[in-house]
């Protein structure tokens, strides 16, 4: 029979087990679309203006005047500029103050040193990013006055870079980045921006009440703005729709009402109405 020897459990061995568990259990990422999976607006953008969204939830920095190009990459988001550095920005839909948070980022396949921060007030709070003792860029945090959100700006000291992922987690220790499924990330993004195709059968007489009402979108962060429309049609015939032809009405219990008014020439008839719309509930200030 094999001999079983007693093993002594020490404080040091327990601490090693604890540290291993803590290191390999990932905290959730506060950022939405942290690894740039979702691109509802398109996958390539040139001469991106300030505060213009590209990958979902990510925009060019509000105060950045650089000539920025943005495109989807198999490994994240590709940024290029004729300036000295690239910049990217996300407004976070909560205030990150009064607690420790840790920032982590991977750029061009390299994970930079993580940074723990605890800030308050409405000033910008900059933090340098390092790898092997070399400054690689910076990020800044600002709590917006009179709003319940936080600005995050990231600068990378390169004219071209692929950011693989970005993570902010609660606590003073960086844990591994674990990506969400595409479906989960997409649903989180749709809270801020979504595209929708609607088809409805209507009958109207072009009075003040002659509207078709689209119901839904209860998941959106706030009442959205109809920012773009395409493919308006009645009975499969294309029609032009002026901006005053549609409006976001209100949030009622678990739904948002959007109504459309149609050309008078189509009145007093049953029509099959279809349209593609884009609804924007993003943070723009």
N, C-alpha and C positions, 0 to 999 in steps of 0.2 A: 504494500500500500504506500502510495506516495506520501511523503511527509509534508504537512502543512505548517508553515512557519508563521508565527504571529507578526503582524505588521503594525508599527507604531504610527498612529495618526497624529501629526503635529499641527500646530497653528500655521506653520509655513506651508504645509501641504494643502490644508483647507483654503488658505488664501490663494494658492496657485489655481485650485479648482474654481474658486469664485471668480478670479480674474479672467480665467478662460471662458467661463459662462458669460460674463459681462461683455467681454470683447467680441463674442460671436453671436450675441443676440442683438438684432437691429432695432433701434428705436424708429418710429414712423417719421417720415419726412414731412415737415410742415409745408414745403413748397409743392405746388401742383405742377405736374408735367416736368418733374425735376430731371428726367433724362431725355426730354424732347421727343417723346414718342408721337405726340399728337400735333398735326398740322392741318387744321380745318380750313385755314385761309389760303392755302397753297404751300408750295415747298421751295420756292425760290423768289427772292426779293432783291432788287437793286436800288441804290440811292435811297435807302430807308430813312425817312424823316424821324424827327424826335417824337418819342412816345407812340410810335407806330408798332402795332403788334404783328408778329410773324409766326413763329411757333406758338401754339396756344399758351397764354399766360405770360409770354416773354415779349419784350419790346425793346426798341432802341432807347437809350437813356434820355430822360426828358430834357436835360441841359446839354446834350451832346450834338454837336453840329457836324460830326465827321461824315465822310462819304462811306457809308456802311453797306455792305452786301451780306445777305443772309441766305443760307440754303440748308436743306436737310442733308445730313450725312448718315451713312450707315452706323456711325459711332456717336451720333449726337447732333449738335448744331454747329455748322461751319460759319465763321465770321471772318470777313476780310475788309480792309480799309486802306486808304492811302495815307491815313494819319499814322501816328506812332503807336497806337494801341486800339484794341477793340473793346466795346462796352456792351453790356446787356443788362436788362432791368426787369424786375418783377415786383408789382405791388402786392403785398401779402395781406390777406383779408382778416387780419387781427393785429393787435398791438403786442409786440415782443418786448415787454418791459417788466422789470421787477423780478426776473428769474434768470438763471443761467441758460444760455443757448450755445450750441456749437455749430460752426459753419465748416463744411467740407466741400471740396471740389476736385474733379479730375479733368485735366486739360491735356489733349494730345496723348492720352494714355498714361499720364503721370498724375498721381494723387498728391496734391500739395499738402503741406502741414496744416492741420485743422486749427481753428481759432475759436476760443470760447469767449463770449461777450455777455455783458449785463449792462444795458444802457437804459436811460430814461430821458424825458424831455424831448423837445422838437428840433434840436440841432442835429446836423449830420455827424455821424460817428464813424470815422474811417479806420480800417484795420488792414495792415499789410499782409500779403500772402507770400510765403517762402517755400522753397524746396531746396534741400541740402545747403541751407544758409544763404541762398541767392533769392533776392526779391523778384517775384514773378508777376506781381500785380497787386490789386487791393480790392476790398469790398467796403461798402458804406451802408449804414443803417440809419433811417430817419423815421420817427413817428410823426405822422401828419397831424397838425393842429386841427381840432374840430372834426376829425375823422377817426374811425376805429380801424385804421390800417397802417401798415409799415412799408416804407420804401426800401428795396434792396437794389443796390447798384453794384455791378461787378466789372472791374477793369483788368484786362490781361495785357501785359506789356509786349504784345506782338502785333504785327500787321495782319497776320492770318493765324487762326487757331480753330481747333475743333474742341468745344467744351462737351465732354462726355456725359457728365452729370453734375448736379449741384444739390447739396443737402443742408437743411437747417433742422436740427433736432433739439428738443428740450433736454437740458442736463449739461454737465461739464465734461463729458467723455464722448469722443467720436465713435460711433458704431458703424458696422458695414453698411454700404449702400445696397439695398435690396429693391429692385424695380417692381412696381406694380404691374399687373396685367394691362394690356392695351385697353381692354374694355373698361376696367376700373378707372384708368387714367382719363379715358375719353368722357366718361360720365361726370367726373370731377370738372373737366374743362367745360362741359356743356352748361354748367352752372353760370358761366361767364359769357359764353358765346356759343351759338348753335345755328346750324342751317336746317331748313325744314321745307319739305314739299307738301303742299296741301291740295286736296281735291275735294270739292263739295258741290252738291246739287242745290241750286237756289231758285227762288222765284221772288221777284220784287217789282215795285212800281215807281221807283226813284223818288219816293217821298223822303222826308227827313229820317225815316226809320228803315230805309232800303239798304240795309247792310247785311253782309254775311259775316258771321262771327266765328273766329277760330279760337278754340278753347284748349288750354293745356299749359305747358311750360312752367308748371308750379315749382319746378326744381331750380329755376333761375334765381340768381342772387338778389336781384331787384327788378323793378319793371324795366324791361328791355326797350331799346330803340330799334326800329326797323331801319337797318343801315344800308341794305341793298336788296333789290328785287330783280328777278329775271323770269322769263317764261310765263308772263301773265297771259292767260287765254280764257276765252269763253267759247264753249262748244268747239274746242280745238282751233279757234281762230285767234291769232295773236292780237292783243290790245295793248295800248300804251296806258300806263297808270302814273298820274302825277303824284307828287309826294303827299298832297292833301287827300289822296284817295284812300289812305289807310292810316290807322292810328292805334297805338297801344292804349287800351282803355284803363284797365284797373286790375288789381289782384283781388280775387274773390275766393275766400276760403282756400281751397287747394288748386286754384286755376288762375291763369292770366288770360284776359279777354283781349283779342285783337280783331278789329273790324275793318272791312273794306267797302268802299263805295264804287259802283261801276258806271260805265258810260251810259248816258241817258238813251242813246240809240238802242241799247239792249233791254230797255225797260219793258214791263208787262210780258215777260216770257220766262219760261223755265230754262235755266242755263247750267251747264256744267263748268264750274270755275276751277282753275288750277293755277298755281304760282309757286315759285321758289323764293323763299325769303331768308334773310340773315338777321338774327336777333342778337343785339349787343348789350350785355349787362356788365361789361368790363369796368374796371376802375380807371378813370381817365384824368383824375386830379388828386 
